[in-house]
Every structure is written in structure tokens, then in C-alpha cells.
Amino acid sequence: MNIAEIKQQLTLSAVLQHYGLKPDKHLRLHCPFHDDKTPSLQVYYKTHTCYCFSSNCKTHGKALDVIDFVMHKESCSKHEAIQKCKQLIGGPVYQTYVPSPPGISILGNMFIYFRNAVHHSKPAQEYIRSRGLDATVLEIGYNTAQFHHGNRKDASLIGPCVEVGLLSPWGTNTREGGQAYKPFAKYCIVFALRDSSNQVSGLYFRSTINDDDQKHFYLKDRRGLYPGYPKPETQRLILTEAIIDAATLLQQSAITKDYSVLSCYGTNGFTNEHWTAVKSLSGLQEIIFAFDGDEAGNKAGAKYAAQLREQLPHIVITRLNLPAGEDINSMALSHEPDIFVHLLSERTDFFLSSEKITPEPAAVAAEKRPSPGGLDTTNPYKLCYSTERVSYYVQGGIGKQLDSMKVTLVIERKDNSQKSRNKLDLYEDKQLDKLSREVSEKLLLDKSLLEADLYRLVDLLDEYREKDLIKPGGDNGSVTGVYPLTLQERTAAESFLKEPDLLTRLNDLLGQAGIVGEGNEPFIFTTYCHQL
């Protein structure tokens, strides 16, 4: 990537946003390169340059482009600034040149032009705000359809724009003579569609003046995805029905830190390119449908979910339960931003129920649930309790102390083998509640059913410990059963019994406490003798 390509792809707006700098309404800001009490740095979005008018500034007298700005802001060399700019663009620092397909270069340049137009159009700014979007956070452009007029009218621009569909021949120019052209998607906000190398390969237009008839426009031979191909390390992917819905979620840092977002192109717009992108995600664990809460959205979500399940059976497929008639963008306009965190926390498995699951008390859930199987004690060091969807393994068995039940518990979801490993005391209700909540989020299972399972497991373990580990004996109910000892416990017991005068001391101590076993022998001594 050379300097010219960097300047084409990296806007001054993006650089200022990266450094947390926002010009005032006159496009001025306090110069970051000297102690500036009044705004003296003028920003020029059209040329992607800025100029400090203060004589106290080390940059005074020179217009700064994006590379110069980064160089002075980072106090680094120009070479280092170029590398930093490449990182800001989003591509690798070192890049091998690959020829772009026809139209790619002109689309990237035109999108930069459209983005700059937002800063000079109040109707565009008002519409963007009315949709709850922030053009300083998102890459949004505006098409005034004036890009081929006046001094900008040039054959090197007109020809490529006709080729990609931004212009089409339209009669004769009555004032100047010659060919006239009709612009595509006039008065629309613009979003870039990107290919697998993150280049602008298509554009999506949304009308700002027409909400009744045709309002969505794509260039011919549509290519690219919005906001781009998901990152290779993506584990959880949210699919939206519309680009504006995806843009709405991209503004939420609480969403983007844990999820990738990918827009479909309407209810029939999950294309082969979407399939390719999704299948390439080797670490993908979950796909979350965030389609509109209407009949069309529900049917489309169900159709694509079934196709994905067939092709990717190891992936968990869930859905956001939007109210009837609502979409992601409308929810953002009528609720606080944390509504999406709430909706994600209550998402449901697509193939369990089409209705929202309402949590209910664990005791009620346990009563409604079919009677589960018993405890598998074939291996006393790996006790197993299994339900229709989940298996619970108690690794290492359970202790004999009746006042607690500290275990290592493995919870496994059967359909995809996802696991959660935990250490806890099953007698602690707070720990059970916390575990149910955390496992519900991790394995995408209903919390109330998990909680009911865990309480049932505790009952089964209690029964197992009382019947199999501690066996009652004698008419008076004293304990003379056999305890299974670990090697460490057996060694300690043998060492203890070899101490001199052990019986005498035990008789004295236990006699003082009034504790005796069968035949007035000390209880503990009798127990150890049975063990050995």
C-alpha cells in the first residue's frame, strides 16, 4: 500500500476520531500540537487536510494531510506514521499488491466523497440523527447527486461511474450540449459493502425522502458484505435483516466487544457470499438471528436457521425475541442502549421454541419437568446424572462430610458437547443460583431448568451418600459400615494406629466425652479397625 492509496482510503475524520478529537460547528478545534487556548486548527474535510493558524505551533505554515497529522501526533518518523495509518485503515501493516477487480477503486474513492458530503448537508445529518445513528462513529455517506457537475465533470470520473452504475446516460444536456447523465440513488445515505480484503466492492443506498415506495438501492452486480467479512476469530455472530439494523448494533461497544455483526440484504438476502463468510469462521460457536419481529422476518429467520443447522450442525443457532412489529433500529429509538444487552441475555434456541421462555421458580420447573433418570454410580469417581439435553458429571466422587457437598462438576450440553467445569458446594443455594446463571449464558440453556436439574442432582447425591457410602448397622443405629478410603486416607489411618498406647489414650479421651461404640469400645477405633 503506497502513500497515494493511504490518502485515498484513510479520511481525516477517521484520524480525528481515533484520537478523540471533534471539531466544533465551524470545523475548528484546539490544536493538539501546541498549548492552544482558542481553537486555531482548521479542518478541511474536502481535501482531508488541516492547518494551524497559530504562530506558536511547530506545524505553522504547512497544511497537514493524514500522514503528517499522525506523524506529529505520535512524535514519530514519517515511515512509522505510514505504518500507523495502514493499521488505522484496518489492513495488515505489510501488504502484497493484488490488482483490484474492475470498479473497486472508483467505489472506494466515491465512498470517501459521499462521506465528506455528510459534513456539508444538514438534511443528511438530520436524517442520520433521526435514525439514531452517529456519523462520527459509523462510516456513512450521502449522495447529493452533484458529483459529476461543474469542475468535477471529467471523463476519468464519468466513465467509471457509468461502468459501476452510479451514472446512466440520459438524453442530451440542453444547456451545454453533449451527453447528459442521470445519477443513481439521489438523496440517499450510503453504506459501503466490503470484500474479503476489506476493499469497498459495493454500495448500499437508503432514501432519506421516501419511506413508502422504493427506498433501498444497490448497485448492479452487488458484491461485498456490510460492515465487511467477520473477523476470523469470531465466536458469536449476529445476523440482522437490514444494514441500518447492523449499523445500530455496531454503535454499541457492549455488543461489539463480544459479538461480530453481519447484515443480510432483507428477508431474501442471505447470499452465497454470506455463506462463504460464515463457513470460513473456524472458531464460530453461535449464530444469533436478529431479524424483524414481523411475519416476514420470522419466516426468513426460520428458513435460514434450518439451512445453517443442516450445513453447520455443530453451531448453536439462537434468536432475539423482538416485540411484534419492531426491528433493531426501532428498538434503539424507543429504548435505552442497554436494551440489546438485555435482549441478548434472553435469547432463545431457535429449535426449542418460537416463544420467549419466561423463567420460573426452580421448584415449579422441577414439578413440571418429566421425571429424570437416576444417578449412574458405575464409576464412584465419575458419578453421572443425565437429562434429555444435558449431562452432569461429578468428577472425583463426593466426600463423606454430611454438612457439605463440595464437588467438581462438569456440565455438558449433549447436542454440541460444549462443557462448563466448576468447583462448588452444592449445599450453598447462592452458589447454585450463580452457577445456573453462568452456565445458562455460556451453554445457551434455560436457567430455570438448569436450576431444577441441579437441585435434583443434590437430592440424588444425598440419597447415594446415605445409602451406599454410609451404611447403618446395629440396633441402636450406630455406624459400623465400610467407608471407601483413598490411598492418602488409608496411609494416614495406618500411621495413626501404629502410635504407642493409642488405645489407652483413645479410651481416656473418648470416655471423658462419653462417646463409646459397640461393647463400650471407642467409636473411632472400632471404625478404623473395620476399615483396615
N, C-alpha and C positions, 0 to 999 in steps of 0.2 A: 504494500500500500504506500503510494508516494504522497508528497505534500499536497498536490492538487486534489487527489482523491480524499484526503483527510478533510480538506476545506469544503469539499462538496458534501461530505456525509456528516460532519460534526458542526452543529449550529452553535452560535454564540449563546443562544437561550439555554441550550443543554449544558454548556460550560458554566454559565452563571448559576443555574440550578444546582449543579454538582457542588459548587462552593457555597451554596446557601445565600446567594445574592439575588435580590429582587429590585429592579429599577422602580422608580416612582412613576406617576402617570405621565411625566414628561420624559420618561426613559433616561432619567439621571439617577446616579447612586453615589454614595460615598466611596471615593477611590480606595481600593484595598492596598494600594502600593505606597501610600504615604498617610500621615496623620491629617485626615480630611474632615474639617468641621462642618462644611457645607458641601452638598453633592456637586462634585466637579467632573465626574466621569460621565460622558455622554455615550449612550449605547445606540448603535445603528444596526437594527435587525436586518435591513435590506442587504447590507454588504457584509454582515457578520463581523463587524469591527467595532471598536470603541476608541475614545480619545479623551485624555485627561487635560483639562484646560488650566490646571494649576501649575504655576512655575516651580512649585516646591516638589513636584513629582519627578522621579527619575525617568519616567516614560514621557515627560512633556515634550511635545513637538513631533511625536510619532503615533500614527494610528496603529492600533494593535489588532491583529487577527487572532483566531482561536489559539493558534500555537504560541504566539507571543504572550497572550494572556496567561496561559498555563505556565510558560517558562518563568514569567515574573512572579506569578502566584506561588509557584513551588520553589522559586530561587534555585533553578537548575539550569543545565545546559539545554541548547535547542534540541540536541539529539534525545535527551531524556524527556523533554517536553513532547516530542513527536511520539515516543513510545507511550507516554501517558495518554495522549489524545487517541491513540489506537485502542487503548483499554477503555476509554470513555465511549468510543463508538460501539464497543461490545465484541469486536473481533479479536483474534489472537494477536499478540504483540508482533510475532513474526509470521508473515503470511506469504504463501506462494501465489503468484498471479494466476488466476484462472479466467479465461475470457468469459464475459457475461453474455447470456443469451440476448437476442435482439430485443430492444425496448427496455432492458433493465436499467441502463444508465440514464435514459431520459426520464423514467419513472422516479428514480431517486432524486434527480435534480428538480423535477416538477413538485415532488412532495415537499422538498425544502422551500420552494416558492410558496406553496399552499400554506405551510406552517407559518411563514413570515406574514402572510396576508391576515392571519387571525389578529395580530397586534394592531392592525390598521382598520379593522372592521368592527364597529360597535354591534351591528346585527349578529355577526358571528359570535362575538363574546357573550351577548345576551342569550343566544340560543344555547350555547355550551353551558352557561351557568344554569339555564332553566332545566337542563337535563342532569344537573348535579355533578357535572364533570369539571375538571380543573386542567386547563391547557398548559399550566406551568408544570404539571406532574405528568400528564399524558402527551403523546405525540398526536396532535390534532391539527389539521389544516382546514383551509376554507377556499372554495373555488368561486371567485368573483366573475370568472369567465372573461377576464380582461388580459390574460397573459399573452395573447397574440396580437395585441393592438399597439399602435404608436411605435416607439423606439424598439419595442420588443419583437416587432414583426420582422422575422428573419427566416430565410429558407431553411437554415440549420435547425430552427425550432419547429417550424410549421410541418416539415416533412415527417420527423419522428413522432410528433403529436398526432398526425393523421394515421401513421402506422399503428400506434398503440390504441387509437380510438378516442383520444382526448379532443380531437377536432374531426369534422367531416365536411367535405366540400358542399357548399350550399349556395348555388346560384352565382350571381355576379355582384361585385362591390359597386353599388350605384354611385358612390361619391368619388372613389379613386380608380374605378375600373379594375379589371382583373378578377381573379377568383375570390369569392367570399367563403367564409367558413362558419359552421355552426359549432359552438362549444358543447362539450358533453357535461351533463350534471351541473348546470348553473345554479349558484346559490346553495351549494351543499357543503356540509362539513366533510372532511376527508380523513380516512384512516389508511395507513399503509399495511399491505399484506406482504409478508416476507417469506423467502425461500429458506432452504436448509442451511445456506451460508449467510443468512441474516440480511440479504440484499432485498431491496424493495422490488418485488416482482409483480405486484398488482395493487390496485387501489379500490377502496370501497367508499361510496358517496351516500350521504344521508341528507335528504332535503330538509332545509330549515323553514320552508314556506308551505309545504304540502304534507298534511298528515292523513288525508282522506283517500287519495288515489295512489298513484305510483310514487313511492318515496325512497326506495332502495335502488342503488345503481352500482353495477360492477362493470369494469372494462371487459371488452371481448376477450375470449380465451383466458378466463380468470385463472390466475395462478397465485400461490402463496397462502399463508395462514396468518391469522391475527391472534395474538400480537406477534407471532412467529412460531417456529418449531419449539416445543417444550425442551427445557434443558435435559441433557442425557441422564442426570442424576435424579430426575423427577420420580417421586414415590406415590404422590397423590395428585390426581389431575381432575380439575373441574371443567366440565363441558357446558358452555352456555348456548342458548339458542341464537342469540344475536350479538353482534360486535359491540354495541353500546352496553349490553349487559356485561360482557367481558371487561370492557374499559372501566365500568363501575367497580368491579371487584379488584382490578389492578391498582386502584387508588388506596386500597385498604392494606396497610402494612401487616396487620394481624392476619390477613389471608395469605399474602404473597410470601411470608416467611415460612409457611408450612405447606403451601399448595402451589401448583402451577395452574394457569388458566389458559384455556383454548376455546375459541369461538367456532361454532358451526355457522353455516350460512342459511339460517332458517330451519324449518322443520324437515326439509328435504336436502339439507346442505351438509351432511356428513360425507365428504367426498373421498375419493381414492387417496388424495394427498393427506387427509386426516388419518386414514387407515395406516398409511406408511409411517406417519409421525408417531402414532400411538404404538404400533408394533415394534418400533425401534427402541422403545424405552425398556431396557433390560431390567431395571430395578423397580418398575411400576408395580404397586400393590393394590391401588384402589382407583376407580373411576367414579366420579360423582356427577350425576346429571343435575343441572340447574336450569332446566327448560321452563317455559312459561306455565303458569298454573291454569291453563285452559285445555279444552278437549284436544286441540291440535298438538299442543306441547306434550300432553300426557301420552297420546298415541305415538308420537315421534320418539319420545324417550323410551317407551316400551319396545318399539321396533329396534332401535339401535342398541339398547341394552341386551336384547336377546341375541343380536348378531355378535356383539362383543363377547358375550358369555360363551358362545359357541366357538369363537376363534381364540379366545383367551380365557380358558376355564379356571386358571389359577388366580385371576384378578377378582377382587371383591368389587361389586357394582352396586352403588347406592344412589339415593336421590335426595334432593332438598324438597321439603314439603311446603311449597309456596301456597298462599291462600288462593282461592279461585279467582281467576281474572287478573292476577298480579304477575309481574315479572321482576327480575333482579333490579332493573333501573327504577321501576315504580316503587319497589320496597325501599330503595335508598332515599327516594324523595319524601317518603312518608314516615320514615323511622330514623332512629339514631344509627350511626355506623356499626355499633356492636350487634345489630340485628343479624348480620351474616355469621358472626361467631356463634350466636345462639342457634341459628338455623342449621349450621354445620354440626353443632353438638347434638342436635336432634334428628339428624338424617337417618334414613331407614334403608335396610337392604331391599333392593329392587324386587327380589324374587321371594320375599317373605310376605309382604303385604303392600297394597297400594294405599293403605290408610295409615295415618300417623299413629304411632304407638304411644299411648298415654301411660306413663309409669304408674304403678300402683303399689301399695304396700307389699312387702315381701311375703307376709303371711297370707294375704289374699291370693297373690300369684301362685304360691305353693299349693293352695287348695284347688285352684282352677287347673293346675297342670296335671297331666296324666301321671299315674303312679310310676316313679322311676325305678330302674333296676337296683339291685343291691350292690354291696361293696365286694369287689373282687380281691380276695386276700390270698390268692395263689402264691404271690411273692410278698412276704410280710415287709419287705424293704421297698416295695413299689406298689402300694395299695391303689386301686383304680376304681373310680366311680364314673359311669358314662351315661350321658343323656342322648337325645336324638341328634343334637348338633355339637355338643361339647364333651370332651373327656377331661377328667380331673385326676392327676397323679400325685400321691403323697410320697415323695422321694425319701428313702431312709426310714420309713415307718413312723410310728408315733411313740412318744415317751410314756412312762408309767405313772408320772405325777398327775393325780386326779384334779389338781387345782388349776391346770393349764393345758393347752393343746398346741404347743409350738411345733410347726411343721415347715417343710419346704414343699410348696405347692406349685405344680405345673398345670396350667390351664391351656388346653389345645382345642382350636376350632377344627372340626373334622373335615369340612369341605375344602380347606386350603392349607391345613397343617400349620397355620400361624399359632405361635405359642407366647405365653406370658409366664415368666418364672418369678416366684415371690417367696419371701420368708415372713411368716406372721404367726400370731397366736389366734387360733380360730375361736377362742373363748372371748375375744375382745370385739364387741359389736362395732366399735368405731373403725377398727381395722378392716372388718368385713365390708362395711359401707364404703370405705375408701378404696378397697380392692375392687369391689363391684364397679365403682365409677371409673377407675383407671382402666380396667380390662374391657369395659364396655366401649370406651373410646379407642383403645388400641386394636381390639379384635372386631369392632363393629357389631356388638351383640347387645341385646336389650338388658339394661341394668337390673330391672326388677326380676327377670328370670335368672340372671346370674346370682343375684342375692338369694333367691329361693333355692337354687342349686346348692349354694354354699351352706345354708342352714340345714338342708337335708343331709349334706355330706358330714356336717358336725354330728348330727344325730346318729348316722351310720357308724362313724368312728367311735362315738361314745359306746354304742352297743358292742362293737367289736372289741374295744378295750376291756369292757366289763366282763364279757363272756369268754373271750379267748386268751386275753393276756393276764387277767386277774381271776382265778378260779376259786370260788369259795369252798371251804372244807370244814368239817366238824359241826356238831350240833349247835355250838354257841356262835357259829358264824365267823370264827377266827379264820385268818387267811393262811393256808398252808399250800397254796397252788405253786406251780412251777413258773418262774419268770424266765423268759428268754434273755440271756445276758450277752452283751457284746464282749469281744475279746478284752477290751480295756476294763470293763466292769469285772469280768472273771478274774483277771490278774490282780486287780485291787482287792477283791474279796479273799483270794488265796493268801495274799500278803498279810491281810488283816488277821486272818485266822491263825497265822503262824506266830503271832506275837505271844511271848510267855505270859502265863497267868491270865490269859484272855477271858476264860470262862469265869474265873473268880471275880475279876473286875466287872464283867458284864452283869453277873448276878447281883453284885453290890449296887451298881448304878441303877439297873432296871428294877431291882427290888425296892429301892428307895422311891422310885417313881410309881411303884405299884403296877408295873407292866409285866405280865407273865404270859407264857404260851401254854402249850399242852403239857400236862404233868408238872406244872409250875416251873418249866424251863423258860429262860428268857426268850421272848418272841423273836428278836432279830437273829439270835444264834440259831434257833430252830430253822428259820427261813434260809439262812446261808447253808446250813447242813443239807437241806433239801436241794438247794441249787447245785452243790458240789457232788 
